[in-house]
């Protein structure tokens, strides 16, 4: 097959006026090369489409059978991850991964939490702040501190810093002001669940299946660990990744149940990664879902898969195979 590869390189979207973590979601040439190489090993021809205007130019000029999409989109819109899939649907070109509606809903943390809560998946208490005027009217009486303050429409821990864990209303308002200024979007203030952080990988559709689970453990024992941008940038020194996860079987069963249920209710396709914190009562609390998880060597999904005996190429091949099951017309190409 002739497979298009859509992506956004950090170098292509650089903005010197943006926060220093603005490029966390975007990819490196190394990641693009790894994905292209894995697809070529399966006998496919890869056409690099890029992202943004470059993608628009290339997708109209090149003839491809399917697009392997890892594009995060441009701008700070909550629908940015839907940009490339929307164009592909308009042109009736098959692609890997979730559709525009799913990608938009999942990037909007509030919308995603409301949907998963509606089917009985526990999630921490939260509120959102649209602007400083709304912040000034808030009554923090009764809100469960400590809390985490984060942008409502970001991934890859963008905006989540070591200062994001707050203990009081004044601290919270300082963090809200920082995010409103730097990220130009609503802010979520979420109850902090102090237990372990666990991420769950899913690949497939009918039915979707777990790649596995991975627990993120700080090397320096902390009462309140935050998987912040600073930690992710220095993950080799600051955290250990445990997979298979050493937790009681009932907790593992709930993690699997909630992950697959979230995948279904949010309309995910082909692959996703779901993040949880484990409460003191051993309840997994849904934090967010990423229907377009990173596929670079440093990404949680790949780290988890490698620990469980997959190869990097296996993951990329499995994502493509899941998509091809939805597009039987491509298989005979």
MIDO-383313 format. One record per atom (N, C-alpha, C): residue in one letter; y, x, z. Coordinates in steps of 0.02 Angstrom, whole numbers, plus 32768, in hexadecimal, padded with zeros to 4 digits. Last residue first. Layout:
BEGIN
AYXZ...
# end
This chain:
BEGIN
X7F4B7EEE7FADX7F777F157F81X7F5A7F5A7F77X7F047EA48003X7EE47EAE7FC2X7F0F7ED97F93X7F5A7E98806EX7F1D7EBF8077X7EFC7ED08033X7FC07E418055X7FCE7E898051X7F8E7EB28050X7F917DC3806BX7FA17DD48026X7FAE7E1F801DX7F887DB580F4X7F4B7DC780CFX7F597DDA8086X7FE37DCD816BX7FF67DCE8124X7FB97DE280FAX7FAE7DD581E6X7FDB7D9C81DAX7FEE7D978190X7F697E4981DEX7F427E0D81EAX7F6C7DCE81DEX7FD17EA381D7X7FAD7E938199X7F807E5681A1X7FF67EB0825DX80237E8F822FX7FFE7E7981EFX7F877EF6828CX7F977EB482A9X7FC47E8D827AX7F927F6C8243X7F587F408238X7F657EFA8253X80087FA3827BX80057F8F8234X7FCC7F5E8227X7FD87FB982FDX80127F8D82F2X80127F7582A9X7F72801482E3X7F617FD38300X7F9A7FA182F7X7FB9808482B3X7F8A80618287X7F78801C82A1X7FFE80A68328X8024809382EBX7FF6806C82BBX7F9180C7837AX7FC08092838CX7FE58079834FX7F5381318335X7F2E80F38343X7F5E80BA8351X7FB281978338X7FA3817682F8X7F7E81348302X7FA481BC83BCX7FE481A183A5X7FD9817A8364X7F05818483FBX7F3181B683DDX7F71819483C8X7EC6814C849BX7EDE81408457X7EFE8180843DX7EAA81678520X7E7C817E84EDX7E8E816E84A5X7F068148857EX7ECB811D857BX7E9D812E8541X7F6E819D856AX7F4981A485A8X7F08817C85A7X7F9E816884F2X7F7F81AA84F2X7F5581B58531X7FD580EE8521X7F9C80EE84F3X7F78813184F2X8040811D8572X800A80F5858EX7FCB80F88562X808F815C8511X80768182854BX803A815F8569X80AC80ED84BFX8084812584A5X8067814E84DEX80F8809D8516X80BC808284F6X808F80BA84DCX816380F1853CX813280DC856DX80F280C2854DX8189817D84D0X818E813784E2X815681228511X818581FC849EX819F81F684E2X81A081AD84FAX816281F28419X813382138448X814682098491X8191814B83E4X8198819383E7X816981B1841BX819680C483DFX815780E383C9X815D812F83C5X81DB8046844AX81DE80868428X819980A08416X81C27F95842BX81C07FD18456X81C08011842CX81F17F0F8411X81FA7F4683E1X81F97F888408X81E97EB78477X81C07EA9843DX81C77EDC8405X81E97ECE851AX82047EF184E0X81D57EE484A5X821A7E6E85A6X81E77E7D8573X820A7E9E8538X82377E7A8658X824B7E6F8613X82117E8085E5X81FE7E5786D8X82427E7186D0X825D7E63868AX81957DF4873AX81AA7E0586F6X81F27E1D86F6X813E7E2B87C3X817A7E0887AEX81907E228769X80A27E17880CX80C67E3987D7X81027E0D87C2X80857E1588B9X80967DEC8880X80B97E16884BX806D7E568930X80427E6688F7X804D7E3888BBX80D17E408988X80977E14898EX80667E1D8955X81327E96895EX810E7EA7899BX80D07E7C89A6X81227E9E88A8X81417E8B88E8X81167E9E8923X81317F0A8823X81007EEB8850X81217EDD8893X81857EED878BX81857F0E87CCX81567EE687F9X81667F0486D9X81607EDF8718X81727F0C8753X81757EF3862AX81847F198667X81847EEB86A4X81197F008595X81337ED385C8X813B7EFA8609X81217F1984E8X81177F388529X813B7F0E855DX80C97EF1844FX80FF7EE98480X80EE7F1284BEX80947EC083AAX80947EEE83E3X80D07EE08410X80747E43835DX805C7E87834DX805B7EB88387X80F67DDD839FX80C37DEA836CX80B37E358369X81307D5E8413X81297DA383FCX80F17DA983C8X815C7CE6844FX81507CE98407X81497D2F83EBX81667CCE84D3X81A27CEA84B2X81987CF38467X80E77CA284F3X811F7C7384FAX815E7C8C84D8X80997D1884D8X80907CDA84B2X80CD7CAE84B6X80C87D788531X80C27D8984EAX80C07D4984C0X80B17D3385A9X80F67D428593X80F77D518549X80257D3485AAX80497CF485A9X80917CFE8592X800A7DBB85B1X7FF47D968576X80187D538570X80457DD6862FX805A7DF985F3X80487DD285B4X80007D85868AX80477D7A867FX805F7D9B863FX7F7C7DBD867EX7F897D768671X7FD37D6A8660X7F917E4386A5X7F777E328663X7F887DEA8650X7FC17E2F8727X7FE97E5386F6X7FD27E4386B0X7F537DEF8762X7F937DCA875AX7FBF7DED8727X7EF67E57875FX7EE87E19873BX7F287DF1872FX7F347EB487B2X7F297EC5876BX7F1C7E868742X7F297E6D8829X7F6C7E7D880FX7F667E8D87C4X7E9E7E66883DX7EC57E288834X7F0B7E348818X7E7F7EF48847X7E6B7ECD880DX7E917E8C8806X7F037F608882X7ECC7F30888EX7EBE7F058851X7F227FF3881DX7F397FBB8845X7F007F8B8850X7F35806E87C1X7F0D806687FEX7F2D8032882CX7F2D80658713X7F558058874FX7F27804C878BX7EF080EC86AAX7EF080A886C3X7F1580A18706X7F8E812586CEX7F6B80F686A3X7F2581118698X80258153870CX7FE081468720X7FC2811186F2X809881CF86FCX8080819286DDX8036818A86EBX8119820A8763X80D48210874EX80C081CD8731X81C0824E8753X818F8219875DX814A822E8748X820F82C28744X822082918778X81EC825C8784X81EE831686DAX81F98333871CX81FE83008754X81E182C2866EX81AC82F3867BX81B1831086C1X825882778668X821A82588682X81E4828A8692X82E0827D8654X82BF82B68673X827B82A1868FX83068205861FX8319824185FBX82F6827F8616X82DC81AC8681X82B981AD8640X82C981EC8618X833C81C686E5X82F581D486F1X82D081DA86AFX83B2819A86A9X83AD81DF86BFX836481F386C9X839581128694X839F813E865AX83968187866FX831980E58713X835B80E686F4X835D811386B7X82C08099876EX82AC80BA872FX82EA80BB8701X82D380B18817X82EF808F87DDX82DE80B9879FX828C809B88B6X828B80C08877X82A78094883FX82A0809D8950X82BA8070891CX82C2809788DAX826281018995X825980BD89ACX826D808B8975X820C81838940X824A8161894FX823B81198965X81C6821E8929X81BC81DC8944X81FE81BD895BX81CE826A8895X81EE826D88D7X81EC822788F3X819082338829X8172826E8848X818F827B888DX817A81848817X81A881BD8820X818481F78842X8113813787A1X8117814E87E6X8147818987ECX80E780B28747X811980E78746X812780FA878EX804C80848702X80798081873CX80A780BD873BX801480298678X8029806B8691X8059806086CBX7F8F7FDF861CX7FC67FDA864BX7FD780218663X7F5F7FB78571X7F537FCD85B5X7F907FC185E0X7F5B7F698504X7F4F7FB184FBX7F3B7FCD853EX7F197EC68507X7F3C7EFB852CX7F287F408511X7F2C7E5E8475X7F047E8084A7X7F2C7EB784C9X7F3B7DBD8429X7F597DFC843DX7F2F7E1C8475X7EAA7D7E83CCX7EDE7D7983FFX7F007DBD8409X7F267D8D836FX7EF57D568373X7EB17D6F838BX7F7B7E018382X7F947DBD837DX7F607D88838BX7FAB7EA983BCX7F807E76839DX7F9F7E31839FX7FC97EFC8455X7FC67F00840CX7F987ECA83F3X80277F2684E4X80007EF384C1X80027F018476X803A7F778582X803D7F798539X800E7F478519X809C7F6C8611X805E7F5685F1X80687F5685A6X80D57FC6869FX80E17FAE865BX809E7FA18639X810F7FBB8744X80D57FBE8718X80E97FA386D3X81507FFB87D7X815F7FE48794X81227FEF8768X81307FC78881X81237FF18847X813B7FD08806X81B67F7388E0X81737F8E88D4X816E7FB68894X82317F3488F2X822B7F7A8906X81E77F9A88F8X82987EDF888BX82547EDD88A6X823F7F2588B3X83397EA38896X83117EDF888EX82CD7ED688B1X83807E218836X83607E348875X83337E71886AX83FF7E4887C2X83BA7E3387CEX83A07E4C8811X847D7E20875DX84727E3A87A1X842F7E1D87B7X84B07E4386BAX847E7E2386E5X847B7E468728X85417E27865BX851E7E52868AX84EC7E2886B1X85737E1985ACX85677E0085F0X853D7E308619X85CD7EA4855DX859C7E6D855DX85937E5485A4X86017F2A854FX861E7EF0852DX85ED7EB68526X85E47FA38587X85B17F85855BX85C87F44853AX864D7FD185D9X8629800085ADX85FE7FDF8579X86807F618620X86AD7F8F85FBX86877FB685C7X860F7F29865AX863A7F00862FX86667F2C8603X85E47F9786A6X85BC7F80866DX85E67F54863FX864A7FA58707X86367FDD86DCX86127FC5869DX86487F288745X86847F3E8720X86747F7686F0X85CB7F2E8781X85D97EFA874EX86157F0F8724X85E27F9487DEX85B37F9E87A8X85BD7F6B876FX863F7F548832X86517F938812X86237FA187D6X85F47EE9885FX862F7EDC8834X86467F1B8811X85967F2C88AEX85817F058874X85BB7EFA8844X85E47F608914X85BF7F8D88E7X85AC7F6988A6X86107EE5894FX863F7F148931X861E7F468901X858F7EAA8977X85BB7E8B8945X85ED7EBC8927X850A7F268986X853E7EF989A0X85677EDC8967X84B37F7E894DX84A17F63898FX84D27F2E89A7X846A7FA888AEX84A37F9788D9X848C7F748918X84438011882FX84257FF1886AX845C7FE6889EX848E805A87D6X8483801387C8X84627FED8801X849E80E187E1X84CC80B88808X84BF806D8800X844681148787X8435811C87CDX846280F387FAX844A80918708X845580D58721X844080D8876AX843C8039867FX841C803C86C1X841E808486D9X846F80448600X849A80278633X847D80298679X83CF803A85BAX8416804585AEX8440802185E3X8345802E85C3X836B803B8601X83B4804B85F5X831A7FFE8548X831580478556X833E805C8593X83957F7E8520X83537F96852EX83557FE0853FX84097EF58541X83F87F3A8530X83AF7F48853FX84567E84856EX843A7E87852AX84297ECE8516X848B7E8A85EDX845D7E5385DFX843A7E5B859CX84917F1F8650X84A87EF88617X84747EC38606X847A7F118704X846A7F2D86C2X84877F01868BX84567F3387ABX848A7F1A877DX847F7F3A8739X83E77F018828X83F27F2D87EEX84257F0C87C1X83F57EF788DCX83F07EDA8899X83FA7F118865X83BD7EDE8988X83DC7F038950X83CE7EE2890DX84007E358988X84097E7D8980X83D07EA289A1X83FC7D9A8951X83CD7DCA8970X83DC7E12895EX84877D368981X84657D59894CX843A7D91896AX84C97D0189EFX84857CEA89E2X84627D0D89A8X85657D1289AAX85417CFD89E6X84FC7CE389D2X85B27D2F8940X85757D558946X854C7D428983X86027CCC88D4X85F67CD0891CX85B27CF18925X86737CF0884EX86307CED886AX86307CF188B6X86ED7D038816X86E07CC08833X869C7CBC8855X86EB7D8187E2X87197D74881AX870B7D31883BX86957D6F8775X86807D9887ADX86AB7D8987EBX86E57D25871DX86AB7D05873CX86937D2C8778X873F7D8C86FFX87577D4F871EX871E7D29873FX86F07DEA86BEX870A7DFA8700X87257DBC8724X86617D968673X86A07DBC8671X86B97DC686B8X85DF7D658687X85F97D6B8643X86377D97863FX85527D8686E3X859B7D8786E7X85B67D9486A1X84C07D378725X84E47D5B86F1X852F7D5386FAX843C7D51879DX84757D2C8784X84977D56874EX83947D3F87DDX83C97D6187B8X84047D3387AEX82F57D658826X83317D3C8822X83687D638800X826B7DA487C2X829B7DA987F8X82D67D7987EFX81E57D368792X82187D66877DX824C7D6A87B5X81417CFA876DX81757D0B879EX81A67D3E8782X811D7C8086F8X811A7CC88704X81527CDB8735X81207BF986D4X81037C0C8714X80FC7C568720X81637BD88664X811A7BD28661X80F97BF0869EX81E67BF18682X81D47BAC8673X81897BA2866EX81F07C79868AX81EF7C5486C9X81D87C0C86BDX81FA7C978603X81BD7CA98627X81B77C848669X827B7C5E85E8X823F7C4685C6X81FF7C5985EBX82D07CA7863CX82CC7C5E8642X828D7C438621X82BF7D28860BX82A97D18864FX82A27CCC8659X82F87D1D858BX82B17D2E8592X82977D1A85D8X837E7D0185AAX83567CD08583X830B7CDD858CX839E7D7985EDX83A37D39860FX83787D0585EBX838F7DE0858FX83657DDF85CAX83657D9B85EDX83867DE484EEX83AF7DBF851EX83867DB5855DX83197E1784AEX834F7E4584C0X83807E2684F1X82CF7DA2849CX82B67DD584CBX82EB7E0884DDX831B7D5A843DX830E7D3D847FX82FA7D7484B1X83157DB383CFX83557DA183EEX834B7D878434X828C7DB883B3X82B17DF683C2X82F37DE783E5X82707D308396X82517D5283CFX82787D9083E3X82BF7D1F8321X82CB7CF7835DX82AE7D19839AX828A7D7D82C3X82CF7D8282DCX82DB7D5B831CX81DF7DAD82F7X82107D9082CAX82567D9082E9X818A7E4B8317X819F7E078326X81D67DEF82F8X81267EB382A6X814B7EA282E2X81637E5A82E4X81397EDF81F9X81177EE38239X81457ECA8271X81507E72816AX81657EA88197X813C7EA681D7X81657E3780C0X81407E3C80FFX81587E788129X81F17DEE8077X81CB7E2C807BX81A77E2F80BEX82527D8E8052X820A7D7E8050X81DF7DBD804DX82D57DA18067X82BB7DBD8029X82707DB18020X82E27D6780E3X83097D4C80ACX82EE7D638068X82907DBD812CX827B7D788122X82A17D5880E8X82DF7E308127X829D7E318108X82837DEA80FDX834F7E088170X83567E1A8129X83137E178106X83117DF681ECX83327DBE81CCX833B7DCB8181X82E17E78820EX82B27E4281FFX82D27E0681DCX83657EB7821FX83377ECA81E9X83037E9481DBX839B7E6A828FX83BE7E758250X838F7E858217X83687E5A830CX83527E2A82D9X836F7E398294X83A57EB0835FX83617EC2834BX83467E938315X84207E6C8376X841E7EA68349X83D87EB98333X84437E0183C3X84157DF4838BX840B7E31835FX84A37E29841AX84617E1A8437X842D7E0C8401X84FF7EB783DDX84EE7E7083DBX84AA7E6383FBX85397F3083CCX85257F1E8410X85147ED48415X84FC7F8E8339X852C7F688361X85137F5A83A7X84617F7C82DFX84A17F9C82EBX84CF7F6E8314X83AE7F9482F9X83E97F7082E4X84297F9382FAX83377FD2830FX83567FB18349X83947F8A8336X82A87FDB82AAX82F17FDB82ADX830B7FB382E8X82277FE78289X82387FFD82CDX82847FFE82D6X81B47F9D821EX81F87F998239X81FD7FB48280X816E7FB3818BX81607FC581D1X81A37FCD81F3X81627F3B810FX818F7F698132X81767F758179X81017F2F8079X810D7F1B80BEX813C7F4F80DCX810F7F577FF6X80E17F218005X80EC7F04804BX81A87F797F9CX81777F887FD0X814C7F4B7FDDX82187FC17F31X81E47F8D7F34X81B07FA17F67X82C67FE07F4AX82807FF57F4EX82517FB87F4FX83407F9D7F49X832F7FCA7F12X82E57FD97F10X834A7F547FBBX83557F317F7CX83407F5B7F3FX83377FB3801BX83067F7D8018X830F7F547FD7X83A7800A800CX836380207FFAX83327FE67FF1X84167FBF8037X84147FDC7FF4X83CC7FEC7FDFX83EF7FA080B9X83FE7F6B808AX83FB7F858042X83E3802280F2X83A87FF680EBX83B47FC080B7X8469804880EEX8437806F80C9X83F8804580BEX84A17FF08148X84B17FE98101X847F800F80D6X841A7FF581BDX845E7FE581ACX84687FDA8161X839C8076819DX83B6803A81BCX83FD802C81A5X830D80B1813CX834680BA8169X835C80788188X82A380B680E5X82D9808880D6X831680928102X822C8116809AX825A811580D3X829880ED80C0X819080E6806EX81D480E98054X820480E3808EX80ED81258061X81248110808DX8166811A806BX804F80F1802FX808C8114801AX80C680F88044X7FB58103808CX7FEE80DD8073X8026810B805CX7F49813D80CCX7F4781368084X7F8181108065X7F54815B814DX7F2B8120813EX7F2B811180F3X7FAF81C0814AX7F6981D28157X7F398198814AX80238176813CX800A819B8102X7FC281B0810CX8032814881BEX802681178188X800A813A814AX804A81C08201X801181978214X7FFF816581DDX80C081EB81C3X8083821281BDX804581EA81CDX811A818981EDX810D819181A6X80CC81B7819CX811781A48278X81018163825EX80F081688214X81488228827AX810782188298X80EC81D7827BX81C7821A823FX81958244821FX814F82348239X820781CC829FX81FF81B2825BX81C881D88237X820682278309X81E281E8830FX81D581CA82CAX8259828D82D4X8213829C82E6X81EA825C82EBX82D7825582C7X82B08263828AX826782718299X82DF81D58349X82EA82198331X82C4822282EFX832F81348367X82F78163835EX830D81A78344X837F80D883EFX837680ED83A9X8346812883A4X839480BB8473X83618094844FX835280AF840AX83FB8113849BX83B9811884B9X838380F48491X847F81198476X844E81278442X84068128845CX84CE810584E6X84D180D484B0X849A80DC847CX84E381508555X849F81398549X849A8108850EX8569816B855EX853D81A3854DX84F5818F8544X85C680E98506X85AA81088542X8577813D8530X862E81168475X85FD80ED8497X85E6810F84D8X867C81668428X869F813E845AX866F81148484X862C81A283CBX864581CD8401X866A81A58437X859C816B838EX85DF8152839BX85FB817883D7X8515816E831AX853C8191834EX858381758351X84BA814182C1X84E1810E82E5X850D812D831BX847581A9828AX84948179825CX84C18147827FX843A81F082F0X8470821082CBX849681E0829DX83D4819A8316X840C81A68343X844881C2831DX839C812D8294X83A0816F82B3X83DC817482E1X834080A18286X838680B68292X838480F982B6X82D280628205X82E080838245X832A8091824AX8249803381A0X828F802681B4X829A804181FAX81E7805C811EX81F0806D8165X823A80658176X8175800B80AEX81B9801E80C0X81BD802C810BX80E48037805CX8100801E809BX8147803880A6X8074800D7FEAX80B6802D7FECX80DB800F8028X7FC480298000X800080008000X803F802B8000
# end
